[in-house]
Amino acid sequence: MNRLLFAAGLFALAAAPALAHPVTVKSCNREVSFDTAPKRAISNDVNLTEMMLALKLQDRMVGYTGVSGWKTLDERLREGVKELPELAEKYPTKEVLLNADADFYFAGWNYGMKVGGEVTPETLSPLGIKVYELTESCIHIMAKGKPTMEDVFIDLLNLGRIFGIEERAEALVAGYRHELAGITGKIKSAERRVRVFVYDSGEEKPFTSGRYGIPTAMIEAAGGVNIVDDVEKSWTEISWEPVIDRNPEVVVIVNYGEVSAEQKIAFMKNNPVFRNVDAVKNDRFVVLEYVEATPGPRNIEAIGRLAKSFHAEAM
């Protein structure tokens, strides 16, 4: 009987899948290697935290940063994070990460890290904290092509490899790709692309998303064109003149902060300088929450809403 149990044990070991680690993933212009899956991860910002939660990685996290106040987590995902502490309301310091005994930081450039700042992959490496950078944000430190939704999928798949849950990540991404294909399939016969402007904030000068922000990829997937696609920035301040001159047919409002989406819409509708802008004349505004307009799990659903606004006849 003992020999049978021993043989069964050997069979189980032989049948078990090979360990996923060590693994190496590309993170912007670096390669990051992991001998084991992180056990004490921290994510910054609501969209990156939602990526972790969508992958059901809350049991590998010790907290998150940069969410409270002017951003909110999806109620469908909040259940998974309710026991985790918010370690800093804004960008964390090295001390915050060290005090939490973090071994992994999921962040991005201008999503928890600043070029030349206190918290970067280089400053955290000697402390034993490995960093994976949000792909969309790589434009701040290297040359990069215009984003597509594949950037978001790459991040989810890389997180799957890092944490040894590749099958879970692949299934999640496959679902998103299927949903996205359904949207793009409906609008592929649209005669032309709708002119779109992203209005994030600001009255004297608007803060918007240029060529390298994920809204450009979302707008294009929904059958539109970002009117400031020639502005080679991800998020940046511009003047109102090109907005008026290029006459957007739809304005996408990013909803967050002290100024509500309704107030931003009212500002444009009540200001005579915008009276000849098609979007204002025809009251064509689409509101996206901050977390929908930044890379993360809510992008595909938001693309569906954009497509319905741009090409209602096809949806």
C-alpha positions in Angstrom: 0.0 0.0 0.0 2.8 2.4 0.9 4.4 1.6 -2.5 1.1 2.5 -4.2 0.9 5.8 -2.4 4.5 6.6 -3.2 3.9 5.8 -6.9 0.7 8.0 -6.9 2.7 10.8 -5.4 5.4 10.5 -8.1 2.7 10.6 -10.8 1.1 13.7 -9.3 4.5 15.4 -9.3 5.1 14.4 -12.9 1.6 15.6 -14.0 1.9 19.0 -12.2 2.6 21.9 -14.5 6.0 23.4 -14.5 6.4 26.4 -12.2 5.9 29.7 -14.1 8.9 31.4 -12.5 11.5 32.7 -13.2 9.9 35.1 -15.7 11.1 38.2 -17.5 8.8 40.8 -18.9 9.4 44.0 -20.9 8.6 47.2 -19.0 9.0 50.3 -21.2 12.7 50.3 -22.1 13.7 47.7 -19.4 13.5 44.0 -18.8 12.3 43.0 -15.4 12.9 39.5 -14.0 11.0 37.8 -11.2 12.3 34.7 -9.5 9.1 34.3 -7.7 5.6 35.9 -7.9 5.3 39.1 -5.8 3.5 38.6 -2.5 3.2 42.2 -1.2 2.2 44.3 -4.2 1.1 47.9 -4.3 -0.7 49.6 -7.2 -1.1 53.4 -7.8 -4.2 55.1 -9.2 -7.6 53.8 -9.7 -7.2 52.3 -13.1 -4.1 50.3 -12.3 -5.7 49.1 -9.1 -8.7 48.0 -11.1 -6.4 46.0 -13.4 -5.1 44.1 -10.3 -8.6 43.5 -9.1 -9.9 42.4 -12.5 -7.1 39.7 -12.3 -8.2 38.8 -8.8 -4.9 39.7 -7.3 -6.1 41.3 -4.1 -4.6 38.5 -2.0 -1.2 39.4 -3.4 -1.6 43.1 -2.4 -0.8 45.0 0.8 -2.5 48.2 -0.3 -2.9 50.8 -3.0 -2.2 54.5 -3.4 -3.5 57.6 -5.3 -7.2 56.7 -5.4 -9.3 58.5 -2.7 -10.9 61.9 -3.0 -11.4 62.6 -6.6 -11.4 59.1 -8.1 -13.6 56.1 -7.3 -13.3 52.4 -7.7 -15.9 50.4 -9.7 -18.4 49.0 -7.2 -18.2 45.7 -9.0 -14.5 45.5 -8.1 -14.6 47.4 -4.8 -15.6 44.2 -2.9 -12.2 42.8 -3.6 -10.3 45.8 -2.2 -12.3 46.8 0.8 -9.9 45.1 3.2 -6.9 46.7 1.7 -5.6 50.0 3.1 -5.0 53.1 1.0 -1.4 53.9 1.9 -1.2 57.4 0.4 -3.9 59.6 -1.1 -1.5 60.8 -3.8 1.8 59.5 -5.1 3.6 57.4 -2.5 7.0 58.2 -1.1 9.8 55.6 -0.7 9.0 55.4 3.0 5.4 54.5 2.3 6.4 51.6 0.2 9.1 50.5 2.6 6.8 50.7 5.6 4.4 48.4 3.8 7.2 46.0 3.1 6.2 46.1 -0.6 8.0 43.8 -3.0 6.2 45.1 -6.2 4.9 48.4 -7.4 2.6 48.7 -10.3 2.6 52.3 -11.5 3.3 54.5 -14.5 4.9 57.7 -15.5 2.5 60.4 -14.2 0.6 57.5 -12.7 2.5 57.3 -9.4 6.0 58.2 -10.7 7.6 61.3 -12.2 10.7 61.4 -14.3 13.6 62.4 -11.9 11.3 61.9 -8.9 11.9 60.1 -5.6 10.0 57.0 -6.6 11.2 55.4 -9.9 12.3 51.9 -10.9 15.9 52.9 -10.3 15.4 54.3 -6.8 13.3 51.3 -5.7 15.5 48.6 -7.1 18.1 48.8 -4.3 15.2 48.5 -1.8 14.1 45.2 -3.3 10.9 46.6 -4.8 10.4 45.7 -8.4 8.4 48.0 -10.7 6.2 47.2 -13.7 5.4 50.4 -15.7 2.0 51.1 -17.4 2.6 50.7 -21.1 0.7 53.8 -22.2 2.9 55.9 -19.9 6.2 54.8 -21.5 6.0 57.7 -24.0 7.4 59.9 -21.1 10.7 58.1 -21.1 11.1 56.6 -24.6 10.0 56.8 -28.2 6.8 54.8 -28.7 4.1 54.4 -31.3 0.5 55.7 -30.9 -1.4 53.6 -28.3 -3.9 50.9 -29.2 -6.0 48.8 -27.0 -3.3 46.2 -27.2 -1.3 48.3 -24.8 -3.9 47.6 -22.1 -4.0 43.9 -23.0 -0.2 43.7 -22.9 -0.2 45.0 -19.3 -2.8 42.5 -18.2 -1.0 39.6 -19.8 2.3 40.8 -18.3 0.8 41.0 -14.9 -0.5 37.5 -15.4 3.0 36.3 -16.1 4.5 38.2 -13.2 2.0 36.7 -10.7 1.9 33.2 -12.3 -1.8 33.5 -13.3 -1.3 33.4 -17.1 -4.4 31.4 -17.9 -6.6 33.8 -15.8 -5.1 36.8 -17.6 -5.4 35.2 -21.0 -9.1 34.4 -20.4 -9.8 38.0 -19.3 -8.0 39.5 -22.3 -9.8 37.1 -24.7 -13.1 38.3 -23.3 -12.1 41.9 -23.8 -10.9 41.2 -27.4 -14.2 39.5 -28.2 -16.2 42.4 -26.8 -14.1 44.9 -28.7 -14.4 43.0 -32.0 -18.2 43.0 -31.6 -18.1 46.8 -31.3 -15.7 47.4 -34.2 -17.6 45.0 -36.4 -20.8 47.0 -36.1 -19.2 50.3 -37.1 -16.8 49.1 -39.8 -19.2 50.2 -42.5 -19.5 53.7 -41.2 -18.9 56.2 -44.0 -16.5 58.5 -42.1 -14.9 59.1 -38.7 -16.5 61.5 -36.3 -14.4 64.5 -35.2 -13.9 64.3 -31.4 -12.3 66.5 -28.7 -11.5 65.2 -25.2 -12.1 67.9 -22.5 -10.5 66.9 -19.3 -10.4 70.2 -17.4 -9.5 73.9 -17.5 -11.4 77.0 -18.7 -8.7 79.5 -19.7 -6.9 76.6 -21.5 -8.2 73.1 -21.8 -6.3 70.1 -20.6 -6.8 67.3 -23.1 -5.5 64.0 -24.4 -3.2 64.1 -27.4 -1.8 61.6 -29.8 -0.3 59.3 -27.1 -3.1 59.1 -24.6 -5.3 56.0 -24.5 -8.4 58.1 -25.3 -7.0 58.4 -28.9 -7.0 54.6 -29.2 -10.5 54.4 -27.7 -11.9 57.1 -30.0 -10.4 55.4 -33.1 -11.8 52.0 -32.0 -15.2 53.6 -31.7 -15.0 55.1 -35.2 -13.8 58.6 -34.4 -10.7 60.7 -34.8 -9.1 62.8 -32.0 -8.9 66.4 -33.4 -5.6 66.9 -31.6 -4.0 63.7 -32.8 -1.2 65.9 -34.1 -0.3 67.0 -30.6 2.5 64.6 -29.6 1.7 64.3 -26.0 -0.4 61.9 -23.9 -2.1 64.4 -21.7 -1.4 68.1 -22.1 -2.7 71.7 -22.0 -3.4 73.4 -25.3 -5.3 76.6 -26.3 -9.0 76.8 -27.3 -8.2 78.1 -30.8 -7.4 74.8 -32.5 -10.5 73.2 -30.8 -12.8 75.9 -32.3 -11.0 75.8 -35.7 -11.2 72.0 -36.0 -14.9 72.0 -34.9 -15.4 68.7 -33.1 -18.7 67.0 -33.6 -18.6 65.3 -30.2 -16.9 66.4 -27.0 -15.9 63.7 -24.6 -15.9 65.0 -21.0 -13.6 63.4 -18.4 -15.5 63.4 -15.2 -13.5 63.8 -12.0 -12.3 66.5 -9.5 -14.1 69.5 -8.0 -15.6 70.6 -11.4 -18.3 68.2 -12.4 -19.0 67.0 -15.9 -22.3 69.0 -15.9 -20.3 72.2 -15.1 -17.8 71.5 -17.9 -20.7 71.0 -20.3 -22.4 74.2 -19.1 -19.2 76.1 -19.5 -19.0 75.2 -23.2 -22.7 75.7 -23.9 -22.9 79.1 -22.2 -19.7 80.5 -23.7 -20.4 82.4 -26.9 -16.9 81.5 -28.4 -18.2 77.9 -28.8 -21.6 78.8 -30.4 -20.5 77.5 -33.8 -18.9 74.3 -32.6 -20.9 71.4 -33.9 -20.8 69.4 -30.7 -22.1 72.4 -28.7 -24.8 73.3 -31.3 -26.1 69.8 -31.4 -25.6 69.0 -27.7 -23.3 66.0 -28.4 -21.4 65.4 -25.2 -20.3 62.0 -23.9 -19.2 61.7 -20.2 -16.4 59.3 -19.3 -15.3 58.8 -15.7 -11.6 59.3 -15.1 -11.1 55.5 -14.8 -12.8 54.9 -18.1 -10.5 57.4 -19.9 -7.3 56.0 -18.5 -5.9 52.5 -19.3 -7.8 49.8 -17.5 -10.7 47.2 -17.4 -13.4 49.8 -18.1 -12.1 50.9 -21.5 -14.0 48.4 -23.6 -17.4 49.2 -22.1 -16.6 52.9 -22.6 -15.6 52.3 -26.2 -19.1 50.8 -26.7 -20.7 54.0 -25.4 -18.5 56.1 -27.6 -19.4 54.1 -30.7 -23.1 54.4 -29.8 -22.7 58.2 -29.7 -20.6 58.4 -32.8 -22.5 56.0 -35.0 -25.9 55.4 -33.4 -27.3 54.1 -36.6 -24.9 51.2 -36.6 -25.2 50.2 -32.9 
